[in-house]
Amino acid sequence: MNSIPNIALRNLTRQKKRTILLASAIAFGVMIVSVINGFAGSFSANVAENFSDIIGGHIFIEGFEKSGNKKNITVIRNDSTLSDAIEASKAPVKAVAKRSSISGTLIFEGKKLISQIDGVDINHENYLTERLLLKEGSWEGLKDQHGLVLSEKIAKKLNLNVGDSLLVQMETVSGQNNVGEFTLAGTSYDSSIFSQMVSYANLAYINSLIGLAPAEYQTIGITLDSIKQTDASAKAIYDELEKSGIQLFERGSKDENEAETAFHALMRSQRKQDWFGVKYRLYTINEILAQITQIVAALDTTAAVILVILFVIIMVGITNTFSMVMFERIGEIGTLRALGVQRGGIRSMFGYEALFLAIGGAVLGIILAGLVMAGLSLINFGMDNPAFLVMKNGHLSFRLPPLKALLNIAIIALLTLVAVAGPASKAAKLSPAEALRTTK
């Protein structure tokens, strides 16, 4: 007599149309969930990589100077020790960016808006100009000391056009008020939640406005060969800085109840400390964007909810289908029971059918998801797309971890077995005589 798994496979092929419909329903659910999982898998990496180009690196070092009761000044006056430590760390450095920043009030024709403005040396920040395309104007305008690049959203709120002059009110590093005159050199495409941070000006001019010398700056940004090397390289650089004997703020870590990110913990710790002289803070892009992991978790949760909803619907269909199958096969079940197949064997037969159906549908769904993701990744949405931060060079990208795919298959197999458990139990409870007497 054929084994139970072979009988189950034969039964599935006997009703091809019904089997295809059930497998297609399963495949559709798996495809939708896999595409969401794939997008979530690359979401944080794309945002971090794109954002690191905008803010100037993967690892950042800021200098703070304090003497007596004077205000804490953010400045790096002599970076020789920092440069030596970076070199000694053997970190795979691709580029180094030096920036000064202000939180200024932009003023134009009576309208005001607060924005962070980064002073950049446009001659040495190729990654910025390649990643952040301008809708109007040119990056060449930042070579003029009064040049300013704003996001389209900010320029629109102020009713600014390229070539217009505006005032920016800010504080110097010593806390004095100052005003600078700028000319709008260009507007960048709106980057949604980060639009308030996408403002750039000439580094030398920003330094002159906030009271720093031309060769001084506030933050050094280190871009690595790969963002995956960030944490290991940050630790290596931090260790070398410790060896040099300079004062360092401790690296941030989450508090016990995870109420804040490592970056926020670092900032909070710094405000509580009492120190004098020059002290440096090191942090990474991963710490700045720690809350992106919450978005990824939300996407995964959404995928899980969709999976459950779809399979509750599919399970109802599977249960009804196998209930119908049981009545169609009553005579066959009676024959099998008369030939010595025990109740557990009947249950196993239905279980194998459900398992083969679930695995076949799930594998087909993952294949379809792969084709969908490959097709979507070929579409060039352009670097001028408002959603460019979540894309890779203007393309959607996906990464479906193998364990995530296997977990989805396991969940589907389990749910399908649960769906068929009722009909399988009813079929197993039929006695041989009862089953052979029953007519359809």
Beta strands, then each sheet from edge to edge (+ up, - down):
strand 1: 59-66
strand 2: 73-74
strand 3: 93-108
strand 4: 111-120
strand 5: 134-137
strand 6: 147-151
strand 7: 165-171
strand 8: 177-188
strand 9: 200-202
strand 10: 219-224
strand 11: 247-248
strand 12: 277-284
sheet 1: 2+ 1- 10+ 3- 4+ 9+ 6- 8- 5+
sheet 2: 2+ 1- 12+ 11+
sheet 3: 2+ 1- 10+ 3- 7+
end
